[in-house]
Amino acid sequence: MYLAVAAVLVALIAVRTCYILYQIHFSHHSSSSSSCPKPQKTRLLTVAGSGGHTAELLQLIRSLPLDIYSRRHYLVADTDKMSHNKIECLEEELRTESDNATSGETYTISRVPRSREVGQSYVSSVGTTLYAQLHTIFPVLSVRPDVLLVNGPGTCIPVCLWVFLLRVLGVCRGRIVYVESICRVETLSLSALLLIPLADHILVQWPQLQNSYPRCRYIGRLVS
């Protein structure tokens, strides 16, 4: 009996996964509402990398309609103090600029283990990657994002996998939007290539990338 129940659950999850993948790859071409949440208060989760990744991400955040994305949640690597400080500075600026600062606009910053430090050997990174994967689920499950916005740091891959899984299980809406760095002119980054099957939108800032990768959507320069 237990085997039969397990088989049914596996079959249901497989069917649900196929349905989500169909939504991601086909449904939004005929109806944008199927892949993008309707304008309303939206829980936004982002993953800060370091250096240029964080700088581009914060420019993207500043360009968003903050009355919709009023609940912003940031994940940063536990060794990345610079990104943490930059996020706090941006949010302080947004708070002073916004007319809606007192109407429920909030943000949180959560620290997660880094999968691999710069210069760390690939052999030793196997253990740290598994450790990071396990610890990432807790802030993701706490936020249950409507939209996950990422732009390339390796730290975002475990987050994207968890968000996709939670979407399959019906725990969150979990639309994944990947914005490729402006530095990627001819080829996609490894993170973007890995997320081609799972991301609802892969946005690029150079037209030749759209020509080379059909899943990409060229929307012009987003960051300077």
N, C-alpha and C positions, 0 to 999 in steps of 0.2 A: 504493500500500500504506500509506504513512504517513497519507494522508488517511482511509483506512478505519479505521486504528487510532485516530486522533484522534476520528473520529466515534463509535466504540465507547466510548471513554473519556468523551466528552461525554454520551453516552446513559446510561452507568452513573452518572455524577455526578448527572444530572438525576433518574434513578430514585431514587437514594439521598437526594437532597434532598427529593423528594416523600414518601418514607418517613419522614424525620425530621420534616417538617412535619405529617404525619399523626399521628405520635407526640405532637407538641406540642399539637395542637388537638383530638384525639379520643381517643387511646389512654388517657391518664391518667384520663379520666372513668370508665372501667370497671375500671382497675387502677392504683392509685397506684404500684406497683412499677415500672411501665414508664416513669415520668417522674422518679422520685426514687431515688437510689442507696440500696441497702440499708444498714442501720447497719454501718459498718466505718470503718476509717481513711480519711478523705476529704480530698483536696486541695481546699482552698477558696481561691478567688481573689476579691479584692474590689478596688473602685476607690474611692479617697477623693477627694472633691471639695474643697470648702473651706467653712469656716464651719459652717453648719447641716447641710449634707450629711455632713460628717465626724462631727459630734457624733451624729447619728442613726445613722450606720453603726457607730460604736463601741459604741453602746448595743445594737445588734443583735448584734454580735460577742460582747458580754458575756453575752447571753442564750442563746447556742448551747451545746449539749452538747460541751464541749471535748475529752472523751475520744474523740469521733468526729471532730470538726474540729480535729484536733491539728496539722495542717500547714496553716498559714495564710499566705497570700501577699498582700501589699498592693501596689497600684500607686498612685503619687501623682505629680502634676505636678511637673516639675523646679523650678518656681518656688514651690512650696507647702511652705515649711519648717514652717509651723504644723501641718499635718496629719501630717507626718513625726514631729514631736516628740510629738504627742498619741498616735499609734500606739505609739511606744516606751514612753510612760508607761503606756498600757493594758496592753501585753504584760508590762511589769515587774510591774504589779499582779496580772495573771493568773498569772504565774510564782510569785509569793510566796503566792498564795492556793491554787494547785492542788496537790493531792496527787500529781499525775502529772508534776510538773515535770521529773523525771529519766527519764521513760519515753518519750522520743522526741518530745515536744512541741516544735515548732519554728515559727519565723515568719521571713519575709523581707520586705524593703521594696525595691521597684524604682522608679526614677524614669523617667518617660516625658515627652516633650514635650507641652506643652499645645496643644490644637487652636486655641484662640482665647483671647487674654487679654481681660480686662475692658476695654472701651473700644476694642478693636482693630476696624478697619473690616472689613466683610464681604468686600470685594474682596481685601484683603491676607491675610485668614484662609484663603483657598483654598489658598495655598501652604503655610501652616503646618499646615493640616489634613491635607494629603497627606503632609507630613513626619512628622507625628505618627502617621499611619496606618502608615507604613512601619516606624517604630521600635517601635511597640507589639507587633508580631508576635514579636519576640525574647523578651521576658519571658513572653508567653503560651505560646509554644512550649516554653519552658523548664519552665514549671509543668505544662502539660497538665492543666488543672483538671477535677476531677469536678463541681464546682459553682462557678458564677460568681454572686456576690451583689452586686447593684448597687442604688443608691437614687437615681439621678437626675442626677449631674453629667454635663455634656456629654462629658467625657473618657471616659465608659463606653461610648459608642456604638461607636467603633472596636474596643474590646476585645470587645464583644458580637459584632460582625461576624466577628472573627478566631476567636473560640471556636466560633461556629456553623459556620464553614467547616471548622475542624479536626474538629468532630463529624461533619460530612458525610463527611470523608475518613477517619474512623475513628481519628484520632490521639488523641482524648480523649473522655470521656463528656460533658463540657461542658453540663450542665443549667444553664439561665439562670433565675435567680430575681430578679425586680425588685420592690422594696418602695417603693411610692410614699410621698413625704414626707407627714407628718401635716398639713402646711400646705395640701395639695391637697384641698379639701373638695368642690367642685362639678365640677371638670374635671381631667383628667389633664395632667401636664406633657408637654412636647414629647418628652422622652426616652422616656416611657412609651408615647406614641402611636407613636413610631418602632419600638418593640420589641414591639408587639402581635403581629406575625407570627412573631417569633423566640423570645420568652421562653416557657419552660415554665410559669412561674407569674408572674402580676402581682398582688401582694398590696396591698390598699388598707386604709386605716384609718378610712374613713367609709362607711357602708352605701349612701348615695346614689350613690357612684361605681360600685358593683357593679350598681346598677339601670340606670345610664346606659351602662355598658360591659360587655357580657356576658362578656368574657374575664377580667375582674377577679374577684378573690375577696376578700370582706371577712372579715377575721379579727380584728377588734377593734383596739384601740390597742396597738401594739408598742413605741412609744417615748413618753416623757413630754415 
